[in-house]
C-alpha cells in the first residue's frame, strides 16, 4: 500500500507514524510545503517572547528523525499543486528546484491546516505587518523585532494567537494595543467570563479596544516612537517602520508593528479543485472515518468540518488535540481498522499573564442559539485548601441542560488549578455524566493540591440544590432591574469591612454571623435577594431565611464575580473559601 500525505504538523505527522506502526510494509510519503514537517505550532508565540530560546526546540520531529525511526519519506519544501482523483495521482512542485512531477497513491490523506484570515485590506503587504502560522513566520517576526527594536505594536484579533502574542510582546517591553471587533475577547467564553481576561489585559498595560474594526493599514509618516528616536546602538531608527492601523469610525492607531490575528480559514484550494465536497467556510466534509466524498481520500485537522460532540452540529474547531486524534483515526481506517471520530467538544486552555483561562463544551451563548433549555451555576472556590499557603480564587461556570441534567459546557478562570478542573469536566461531558453526578466524584485531595470538597464537587452540589428546589438564584444582569422601592429585601451578608470596600447600591448589610439575631429586621412577606463575596455565605443565609418562610434568591458567583463583570476590575486575590 502506498500512502501520500499532504501536510505534516499535527494531523499528517500523527497519521504517518500510526500507519507505520500498523503496517511495516506500507510506502508512506509526506509532502510539506514549508521547511518544517512537525513543529510545535502552539509554541510559536513563546519563541517570539523569548520564553523558548532554542530554535531547534520548535521542531518536534525532522525529516531525518522520521525517516530514521519510522522510515517515512518526508519531502519538505514540496507543494502538492493538484489532485487528480480519477488517476489517483498528485502533481507536486519542488519549491527549491522548481521541478514538477507526478506521484501516485493508493490512499491520499490531506492535512493542509488553516491559513490566517487576511481580509482584502489595503496595506497588508507593508513591512511591519505580520501574520503568524508557520515556523518561517515566527523567525521572520523574531528577526524583525531584533533588528527594529519596536516599542509599540497593534495586535488585531482577540483569539488564542492574538492574546498569546499580546502577552509575549508585553514581556519584551512592547506597548501593545489589542483591537477586537466584538465586545469581548476569546469567543469560546461568555461575556461574563471574558471580563476577567479584559481586566488582566488592562492590568498588564494592554490598551484594549473592543468593538473596534480594522479596515486597513498605511505607512505611518510619523514613527510611533519619535520620542525615542535612537536604537540600542545609538543609531537613528528607521522612520519607515511605523504603521497606521486604520479603524472604522475611529482615529488610526500608530505603532511600530502590527500582528494580524483575526482568525483562520481552512486551506482547501486543493480539495475544492479536486471536486471534494466542502462545508462551512470551504472546509472539507468528512465522515466519522475521516473519509472525504471520494473514499480513497481522507482529510484531518483544521481544514475539516466536524460534528460538535455536545450539540451534534457541524462546526470548525482548529485545535491540536482533535487534529492528532483525527490523524490516528484516519490511519486506522486506511489500514483496515474500523475507527470513528465521535466529534470535538473544543476543550481549550490559554495562559494570559497571571491568569489561566479554560473552556470545554459549549458556552451559554451557543446554548441559547441552539434553543436548549439550560441553567448555569457560577462559583468562586479556591485552588486548594485555604489553610495551606498560596490558595487562590478561581471562577467556575458550569452550564447544564434542564431535565436531562446533561453537562453542556464549562469555563474556568483563575491562577492555579484551572487545568485539572477543566480536564475533569471535559471527561465528564465525554462520559455523558449528569451535572449532579459531579458531586459524587472521588477526586484526589491533599492540602497543597485541592480541598476535601473539590470545586468540581461543589459545582455538583450547587446543581443538586437548584434542581431539588433547595436554592433559587439570581444573576448579575438582574442587579439593575431589582426594585429599590422596598418591594424586595436586598441583603449583603459579608462583613461590615467588606461591605464598606464596595457593594451594590440599594443592598443593606447584615453579616451572616449576625443574621439569626437580627432576623426581626427582615420583612418575611417580601422576597429576599442575597449576595456575599463568593456565594457561600449568602447560600448559608438563604437556608436560614427560607426556613423562616422567606422566599430567597442567592447571587450566582458572588460579589467578586459581580465586580469583575460589571465594573471590570481584577479580583483574583488570595482568599478563604467563603470569599474573605
C-alpha positions as CSV (number, residue, x, y, z in Angstrom):
1,X,0.0,0.0,0.0
2,X,1.2,3.5,-0.9
3,X,0.0,6.4,1.1
4,X,0.6,10.0,0.2
5,X,0.1,12.6,2.9
6,X,-0.2,16.3,2.1
7,X,0.9,18.4,5.1
8,X,2.6,17.4,8.3
9,X,2.4,19.1,11.7
10,X,-0.3,17.6,14.0
11,X,-2.7,15.6,11.8
12,X,-0.4,14.5,9.0
13,X,2.6,13.5,11.0
14,X,0.5,11.6,13.6
15,X,-1.3,9.7,10.8
16,X,2.0,8.8,9.1
17,X,3.6,7.4,12.3
18,X,0.4,5.5,13.2
19,X,0.3,3.9,9.7
20,X,3.9,2.8,10.1
21,X,3.1,1.2,13.5
22,X,0.3,-0.7,11.9
23,X,1.9,-1.6,8.5
24,X,5.7,-2.1,8.3
25,X,5.4,-2.6,4.6
26,X,3.5,0.5,3.6
27,X,5.2,3.1,1.5
28,X,4.5,6.5,3.2
29,X,5.3,9.8,1.6
30,X,4.7,13.2,3.3
31,X,4.8,16.3,1.1
32,X,5.2,19.5,3.2
33,X,5.5,22.9,1.5
34,X,7.2,24.6,4.5
35,X,10.7,23.6,5.7
36,X,9.3,22.0,8.8
37,X,7.2,18.8,8.8
38,X,6.4,18.5,12.5
39,X,6.7,21.5,14.8
40,X,5.3,23.0,18.0
41,X,2.7,25.2,16.4
42,X,1.3,26.3,19.8
43,X,4.8,27.3,21.0
44,X,5.5,29.8,18.2
45,X,4.4,33.0,20.2
46,X,6.6,31.9,23.1
47,X,9.7,31.8,20.9
48,X,9.0,35.4,19.8
49,X,8.7,36.3,23.5
50,X,12.0,34.6,24.5
51,X,10.3,32.1,26.7
52,X,11.5,29.4,24.3
53,X,15.0,30.4,23.2
54,X,16.3,27.5,21.2
55,X,15.1,27.4,17.6
56,X,15.6,23.6,17.5
57,X,13.1,23.1,20.3
58,X,10.3,24.1,17.9
59,X,10.9,21.1,15.7
60,X,9.2,18.2,17.3
61,X,10.5,15.9,14.5
62,X,12.7,16.4,11.5
63,X,12.6,14.6,8.1
64,X,15.8,12.8,9.2
65,X,14.4,11.7,12.6
66,X,11.1,10.5,11.0
67,X,13.0,8.5,8.4
68,X,15.4,7.1,10.9
69,X,12.7,5.8,13.3
70,X,9.7,5.3,11.0
71,X,11.2,5.0,7.6
72,X,9.0,7.8,6.3
73,X,9.8,9.5,3.0
74,X,9.4,13.1,4.1
75,X,9.9,15.8,1.5
76,X,9.8,19.4,2.8
77,X,9.6,22.4,0.5
78,X,7.4,20.3,-1.8
79,X,4.0,21.7,-2.6
80,X,1.2,19.5,-4.0
81,X,-0.4,21.7,-6.6
82,X,-3.2,19.4,-7.9
83,X,-5.0,16.2,-7.1
84,X,-6.3,14.0,-10.0
85,X,-8.6,11.5,-8.2
86,X,-9.6,9.6,-11.4
87,X,-5.9,8.7,-11.9
88,X,-5.0,8.5,-8.2
89,X,-2.0,10.8,-8.6
90,X,-1.0,14.2,-7.2
91,X,1.1,16.8,-9.0
92,X,4.0,18.1,-6.9
93,X,6.4,21.0,-7.3
94,X,9.8,21.1,-5.6
95,X,10.0,24.6,-4.3
96,X,13.7,24.6,-4.2
97,X,14.5,23.4,-7.7
98,X,11.2,24.2,-9.5
99,X,10.9,20.6,-10.7
100,X,7.4,19.3,-11.2
101,X,6.4,15.7,-11.1
102,X,3.5,13.2,-10.5
103,X,3.2,10.9,-7.5
104,X,0.7,8.1,-7.5
105,X,-1.1,6.9,-4.4
106,X,-3.4,4.1,-3.1
107,X,-4.6,6.3,-0.3
108,X,-4.3,10.0,0.0
109,X,-4.5,12.0,3.3
110,X,-5.0,15.7,3.3
111,X,-3.7,17.7,6.3
112,X,-3.3,21.2,4.9
113,X,-4.4,23.0,8.0
114,X,-5.8,26.5,8.1
115,X,-4.2,29.8,7.0
116,X,-4.5,33.1,8.8
117,X,-7.6,35.1,7.7
118,X,-6.4,38.1,5.8
119,X,-9.3,40.3,4.5
120,X,-8.9,42.3,1.4
121,X,-7.5,45.2,3.4
122,X,-5.2,47.8,2.0
123,X,-1.6,47.7,3.3
124,X,-1.4,44.1,4.5
125,X,1.8,43.8,2.4
126,X,3.6,46.6,4.3
127,X,6.8,46.0,6.2
128,X,6.0,45.6,9.8
129,X,2.6,43.9,9.2
130,X,2.6,40.2,10.1
131,X,0.6,37.1,10.4
132,X,1.7,34.0,12.3
133,X,1.2,30.4,11.1
134,X,4.5,28.7,10.4
135,X,7.9,28.4,11.8
136,X,9.1,30.6,9.0
137,X,6.6,33.3,10.0
138,X,7.9,33.0,13.5
139,X,11.6,33.5,12.5
140,X,10.6,36.4,10.3
141,X,8.8,38.2,13.1
142,X,11.6,37.5,15.6
143,X,14.3,38.7,13.3
144,X,12.3,41.9,12.5
145,X,11.9,42.6,16.3
146,X,15.6,42.1,16.9
147,X,16.5,44.4,14.1
148,X,14.0,47.2,14.6
149,X,13.5,47.0,18.4
150,X,9.8,48.1,18.3
151,X,8.4,50.0,21.2
152,X,4.7,49.8,20.2
153,X,2.5,47.2,18.5
154,X,-1.1,46.7,17.4
155,X,-2.5,43.2,17.7
156,X,-5.6,42.8,15.6
157,X,-7.7,40.0,17.0
158,X,-8.5,38.6,20.4
159,X,-8.4,34.9,19.9
160,X,-5.7,32.5,21.1
161,X,-2.9,33.7,18.9
162,X,-3.8,37.4,19.4
163,X,-3.8,37.1,23.2
164,X,-0.6,34.9,23.3
165,X,1.2,37.4,21.0
166,X,0.0,40.4,23.1
167,X,1.4,38.7,26.2
168,X,4.7,37.9,24.7
169,X,5.2,41.3,23.1
170,X,4.4,42.9,26.5
171,X,7.0,40.7,28.1
172,X,9.5,42.0,25.6
173,X,8.8,45.6,26.8
174,X,6.5,46.5,23.8
175,X,3.4,48.7,24.5
176,X,0.5,46.8,23.0
177,X,-2.9,47.9,21.7
178,X,-5.2,45.0,21.1
179,X,-8.1,45.6,18.7
180,X,-11.1,43.3,18.7
181,X,-14.2,43.9,16.6
182,X,-16.6,42.3,19.1
183,X,-17.5,43.3,22.7
184,X,-15.1,40.6,24.1
185,X,-12.0,38.6,23.5
186,X,-11.9,34.7,23.4
187,X,-15.2,33.7,21.6
188,X,-15.3,30.3,23.5
189,X,-16.1,32.2,26.7
190,X,-19.3,34.0,27.6
191,X,-19.0,37.8,28.1
192,X,-19.1,37.5,31.9
193,X,-16.1,35.1,32.0
194,X,-14.3,37.1,29.3
195,X,-14.4,40.1,31.6
196,X,-11.6,38.5,33.7
197,X,-9.5,38.5,30.6
198,X,-10.2,42.1,29.9
199,X,-9.3,43.0,33.5
200,X,-6.0,41.1,33.2
201,X,-5.0,42.7,29.9
202,X,-5.6,46.2,31.3
203,X,-3.8,45.4,34.5
204,X,-0.8,44.4,32.4
205,X,-0.9,47.7,30.5
206,X,-2.5,46.5,27.3
207,X,-4.7,49.2,25.6
208,X,-7.8,47.1,24.9
209,X,-10.0,48.4,22.1
210,X,-13.3,46.4,22.0
211,X,-15.9,46.9,19.3
212,X,-13.2,48.4,17.1
213,X,-13.0,47.3,13.4
214,X,-9.8,47.3,11.4
215,X,-10.2,48.4,7.8
216,X,-6.6,48.5,6.6
217,X,-3.1,49.7,7.1
218,X,-1.0,52.6,5.8
219,X,2.7,53.6,6.1
220,X,3.0,55.9,9.1
221,X,4.9,59.0,8.0
222,X,5.5,59.8,11.7
223,X,7.1,56.9,13.5
224,X,5.1,55.9,16.6
225,X,8.1,56.2,18.8
226,X,9.6,59.5,17.7
227,X,10.1,60.3,21.4
228,X,12.8,57.5,21.4
229,X,14.5,58.1,18.0
230,X,17.6,56.0,18.6
231,X,18.0,52.3,18.6
232,X,20.0,50.3,21.2
233,X,23.3,51.1,19.5
234,X,22.6,54.8,19.2
235,X,21.8,54.8,15.5
236,X,18.7,56.6,14.2
237,X,15.8,54.3,14.0
238,X,14.2,53.6,10.6
239,X,11.3,56.1,10.3
240,X,9.7,53.7,7.7
241,X,8.9,51.1,10.3
242,X,5.8,52.9,11.6
243,X,2.4,51.6,10.6
244,X,-1.0,53.2,10.9
245,X,-3.8,50.8,11.6
246,X,-6.9,52.3,10.1
247,X,-10.1,51.8,12.1
248,X,-13.8,52.2,11.1
249,X,-15.3,55.3,12.7
250,X,-12.3,55.9,14.9
251,X,-8.8,57.5,14.8
252,X,-6.0,55.5,13.3
253,X,-3.6,53.7,15.7
254,X,0.1,54.4,15.2
255,X,2.6,51.7,16.0
256,X,6.0,50.2,15.0
257,X,4.5,46.8,14.1
258,X,1.2,45.1,13.6
259,X,0.2,41.4,14.1
260,X,-3.0,40.4,12.2
261,X,-4.7,37.5,14.1
262,X,-8.3,37.8,13.3
263,X,-8.9,34.1,12.7
264,X,-8.1,31.3,10.4
265,X,-9.6,29.9,7.2
266,X,-9.4,26.2,6.1
267,X,-6.7,25.9,3.5
268,X,-8.7,23.8,1.0
269,X,-7.9,25.0,-2.5
270,X,-6.6,21.6,-3.5
271,X,-9.8,19.9,-2.2
272,X,-12.1,22.3,-4.0
273,X,-10.2,21.9,-7.3
274,X,-10.3,18.1,-6.9
275,X,-14.1,18.2,-6.6
276,X,-14.3,17.1,-2.9
277,X,-17.5,18.1,-1.0
278,X,-17.0,21.3,1.0
279,X,-18.8,22.6,4.1
280,X,-18.5,25.6,6.5
281,X,-16.1,28.3,5.3
282,X,-15.0,26.0,2.5
283,X,-13.8,23.2,4.9
284,X,-13.6,19.6,3.8
285,X,-16.6,17.4,4.6
286,X,-15.6,14.1,6.1
287,X,-17.5,11.2,7.7
288,X,-16.6,9.7,11.1
289,X,-13.9,7.6,9.4
290,X,-12.3,10.9,8.3
291,X,-13.1,9.9,4.7
292,X,-13.9,12.7,2.2
293,X,-16.6,12.4,-0.5
294,X,-14.0,10.3,-2.5
295,X,-13.5,7.2,-0.4
296,X,-9.7,6.8,-1.0
297,X,-9.1,10.4,0.1
298,X,-9.0,11.2,3.8
299,X,-8.7,14.6,5.5
300,X,-7.8,15.7,9.0
301,X,-7.0,18.7,11.1
302,X,-8.0,22.4,10.9
303,X,-9.2,22.0,7.3
304,X,-12.1,19.6,8.0
305,X,-15.7,20.1,9.2
306,X,-16.5,18.0,12.2
307,X,-19.5,17.3,14.5
308,X,-19.6,19.1,17.8
309,X,-19.7,16.4,20.5
310,X,-22.3,18.3,22.6
311,X,-24.7,19.7,20.0
312,X,-24.1,17.4,17.1
313,X,-24.0,20.4,14.8
314,X,-21.4,20.8,12.0
315,X,-18.6,23.1,13.2
316,X,-14.9,24.0,12.7
317,X,-12.6,23.5,15.7
318,X,-9.0,24.4,14.9
319,X,-7.1,22.8,17.8
320,X,-4.1,20.5,18.0
321,X,-5.7,17.8,20.2
322,X,-8.6,16.9,17.8
323,X,-6.2,17.1,14.8
324,X,-3.9,14.5,16.4
325,X,-6.8,12.2,17.2
326,X,-8.2,12.5,13.7
327,X,-4.8,11.6,12.3
328,X,-4.8,8.4,14.3
329,X,-8.4,7.5,13.3
330,X,-7.7,8.1,9.6
331,X,-4.6,5.9,9.8
332,X,-6.6,3.1,11.5
333,X,-9.2,3.2,8.7
334,X,-6.5,3.4,6.0
335,X,-5.0,0.2,7.5
336,X,-8.4,-1.6,7.7
337,X,-9.2,-1.0,11.4
338,X,-12.7,0.4,12.0
339,X,-12.2,3.6,13.9
340,X,-14.5,6.5,14.3
341,X,-14.2,10.2,15.3
342,X,-17.1,11.0,17.7
343,X,-16.7,14.7,17.4
344,X,-14.9,17.5,19.2
345,X,-16.0,19.5,22.2
346,X,-13.5,22.2,21.8
347,X,-11.6,21.8,25.1
348,X,-9.0,24.6,25.3
349,X,-6.8,26.4,27.7
350,X,-4.6,29.5,27.5
351,X,-2.1,31.3,29.7
352,X,-2.7,35.1,29.8
353,X,-0.1,36.7,32.0
354,X,-1.0,35.6,35.6
355,X,-4.3,34.0,34.6
356,X,-5.2,30.6,33.2
357,X,-8.4,30.5,31.1
358,X,-10.0,27.2,30.0
359,X,-13.2,26.0,28.5
360,X,-14.9,22.8,27.2
361,X,-18.2,22.1,25.5
362,X,-20.5,24.9,24.6
363,X,-21.0,28.3,26.3
364,X,-24.2,30.0,27.3
365,X,-24.4,31.9,24.1
366,X,-24.3,28.8,22.0
367,X,-26.8,27.0,24.3
368,X,-29.3,29.9,23.7
369,X,-28.8,29.9,19.9
370,X,-29.3,26.1,19.8
371,X,-32.6,26.5,21.7
372,X,-31.5,24.4,24.6
373,X,-33.3,24.5,27.9
374,X,-30.4,25.1,30.2
375,X,-29.4,26.5,33.5
376,X,-26.0,27.5,35.0
377,X,-24.1,27.8,38.2
378,X,-21.2,30.2,38.9
379,X,-18.9,29.6,41.9
380,X,-15.8,31.1,43.1
381,X,-13.8,28.5,45.0
382,X,-10.1,28.5,45.9
383,X,-7.5,26.3,44.2
384,X,-6.6,24.2,47.2
385,X,-7.2,24.1,51.0
386,X,-7.4,27.6,52.2
387,X,-5.3,27.0,55.3
388,X,-2.4,25.8,53.1
389,X,-0.4,28.9,51.9
390,X,-1.0,30.2,48.4
391,X,-4.6,29.3,47.8
392,X,-6.0,31.5,45.0
393,X,-9.6,32.1,43.9
394,X,-10.9,30.8,40.6
395,X,-14.2,31.4,38.9
396,X,-16.0,28.3,37.5
397,X,-19.1,28.5,35.3
398,X,-21.0,25.3,34.6
399,X,-23.8,25.0,32.0
400,X,-26.2,22.1,32.0
401,X,-29.4,21.0,30.3
402,X,-32.6,21.2,32.4
403,X,-34.4,17.9,32.7
404,X,-31.7,15.6,31.4
405,X,-29.1,17.3,33.6
406,X,-26.6,16.7,30.8
407,X,-23.4,18.8,31.2
408,X,-23.2,21.2,28.2
409,X,-20.0,23.1,29.0
410,X,-17.8,24.7,31.5
411,X,-15.5,27.8,31.7
412,X,-12.9,28.5,34.4
413,X,-10.6,31.5,35.0
414,X,-8.0,31.5,37.8
415,X,-4.4,31.5,38.7
416,X,-4.0,27.9,40.0
417,X,-5.7,24.6,39.5
418,X,-7.7,25.6,36.4
419,X,-6.2,22.9,34.1
420,X,-7.1,19.9,36.2
421,X,-10.6,21.0,36.9
422,X,-11.4,21.7,33.2
423,X,-10.0,18.3,32.3
424,X,-12.2,16.6,34.8
425,X,-15.2,18.4,33.4
426,X,-14.2,17.7,29.8
427,X,-14.1,14.0,30.8
428,X,-17.5,14.2,32.5
429,X,-19.0,15.7,29.3
430,X,-17.5,13.0,27.1
431,X,-18.7,10.3,29.5
432,X,-22.2,11.6,29.4
433,X,-22.4,12.3,33.2
434,X,-25.2,14.3,34.7
435,X,-24.3,17.6,36.4
436,X,-25.5,16.2,39.8
437,X,-23.1,13.3,39.5
438,X,-20.2,15.7,39.8
439,X,-21.0,15.7,43.5
440,X,-20.1,12.0,43.7
441,X,-16.7,12.1,42.0
442,X,-13.9,10.7,44.2
443,X,-11.1,13.2,43.4
444,X,-7.6,13.3,44.9
445,X,-7.2,15.5,47.9
446,X,-4.2,16.9,49.8
447,X,-3.9,20.4,51.1
448,X,-1.3,21.7,48.6
449,X,-3.4,20.5,45.7
450,X,-7.1,20.6,46.4
451,X,-9.8,20.7,49.1
452,X,-11.8,17.9,50.5
453,X,-14.8,19.4,48.6
454,X,-13.2,20.0,45.2
455,X,-14.5,22.8,43.1
456,X,-15.9,20.2,40.7
457,X,-17.8,18.6,43.6
458,X,-19.0,22.0,44.7
459,X,-20.5,22.6,41.2
460,X,-22.3,19.3,41.5
461,X,-23.6,20.3,45.0
462,X,-24.9,23.6,43.6
463,X,-26.8,21.9,40.8
464,X,-28.3,19.4,43.3
465,X,-29.5,22.3,45.4
466,X,-31.0,24.1,42.4
467,X,-32.7,21.1,40.9
468,X,-34.1,19.9,44.3
469,X,-35.6,23.4,44.9
470,X,-33.4,23.9,48.0
471,X,-32.0,27.1,46.5
472,X,-33.1,29.6,43.9
473,X,-30.6,32.0,42.4
474,X,-30.3,35.4,40.7
475,X,-27.6,36.6,38.2
476,X,-25.5,39.8,37.7
477,X,-27.6,41.0,34.8
478,X,-30.6,41.3,37.1
479,X,-28.9,43.7,39.6
480,X,-30.0,46.9,37.9
481,X,-33.6,45.6,37.5
482,X,-34.2,44.7,41.1
483,X,-36.6,47.3,42.7
484,X,-35.2,49.7,45.2
485,X,-38.6,50.8,46.5
486,X,-38.9,48.4,49.3
487,X,-40.9,45.7,47.5
488,X,-38.0,43.2,47.9
489,X,-35.2,42.8,50.5
490,X,-31.7,43.4,49.1
491,X,-29.2,41.9,51.5
492,X,-25.4,41.8,51.6
493,X,-24.2,39.2,54.2
494,X,-20.5,39.9,54.1
495,X,-18.6,41.5,57.0
496,X,-19.0,45.3,57.6
497,X,-15.5,45.9,56.4
498,X,-16.0,44.0,53.1
499,X,-19.3,45.9,52.6
500,X,-17.5,49.2,53.1
501,X,-14.9,48.4,50.5
502,X,-17.7,48.1,47.9
503,X,-21.2,47.0,47.4
504,X,-24.2,47.1,45.1
505,X,-26.3,50.2,45.5
506,X,-29.5,49.5,47.5
507,X,-28.2,46.5,49.3
508,X,-28.1,46.6,53.1
509,X,-25.5,44.9,55.2
510,X,-26.3,42.2,57.8
511,X,-23.3,39.8,58.2
512,X,-24.4,36.2,58.0
513,X,-23.0,35.5,61.5
514,X,-25.4,38.2,62.9
515,X,-28.4,37.1,60.8
516,X,-30.2,34.9,63.3
517,X,-30.1,37.6,66.0
518,X,-31.2,40.3,63.5
519,X,-33.9,38.4,61.8
520,X,-36.5,40.8,63.0
521,X,-35.1,43.5,60.7
522,X,-36.2,41.5,57.7
523,X,-39.8,41.5,56.3
524,X,-40.8,37.9,56.0
525,X,-43.5,38.8,53.4
526,X,-41.0,40.1,50.8
527,X,-38.7,38.1,48.6
528,X,-35.0,38.5,49.5
529,X,-32.1,38.7,47.2
530,X,-28.8,37.9,48.8
531,X,-25.1,38.3,47.9
532,X,-21.7,37.7,49.6
533,X,-18.2,37.6,48.3
534,X,-18.1,34.1,46.7
535,X,-21.7,32.8,47.1
536,X,-21.1,30.5,50.1
537,X,-22.1,32.8,52.9
538,X,-25.2,34.1,51.0
539,X,-26.1,30.4,50.4
540,X,-26.0,29.8,54.2
541,X,-28.1,32.9,54.7
542,X,-30.7,31.8,52.2
543,X,-31.1,28.5,54.2
544,X,-31.6,30.4,57.4
545,X,-34.2,32.8,55.9
546,X,-36.0,30.2,53.8
547,X,-36.7,28.2,57.0
548,X,-38.3,31.3,58.4
549,X,-40.7,31.3,55.4
550,X,-38.9,33.9,53.3
551,X,-38.6,33.5,49.5
552,X,-34.9,33.7,48.9
553,X,-32.6,34.1,45.9
554,X,-28.8,33.6,46.1
555,X,-26.5,35.5,43.9
556,X,-24.6,33.2,41.4
557,X,-20.9,33.8,41.6
558,X,-20.5,36.3,44.5
559,X,-19.6,40.0,44.7
560,X,-16.1,39.3,43.4
561,X,-17.6,37.9,40.2
562,X,-20.1,40.8,40.0
563,X,-17.4,43.4,40.4
564,X,-15.2,41.9,37.7
565,X,-18.0,41.6,35.3
566,X,-19.9,44.8,35.9
567,X,-17.0,47.1,37.0
568,X,-14.3,45.3,35.0
569,X,-11.9,45.1,38.0
570,X,-9.4,42.5,38.8
571,X,-10.5,40.5,41.8
572,X,-8.3,37.3,41.8
573,X,-6.9,37.8,45.3
574,X,-5.9,35.2,47.9
575,X,-8.9,34.4,49.9
576,X,-10.8,31.8,52.0
577,X,-13.4,29.6,50.5
578,X,-16.1,32.0,51.7
579,X,-14.5,34.8,49.8
580,X,-12.9,36.8,52.6
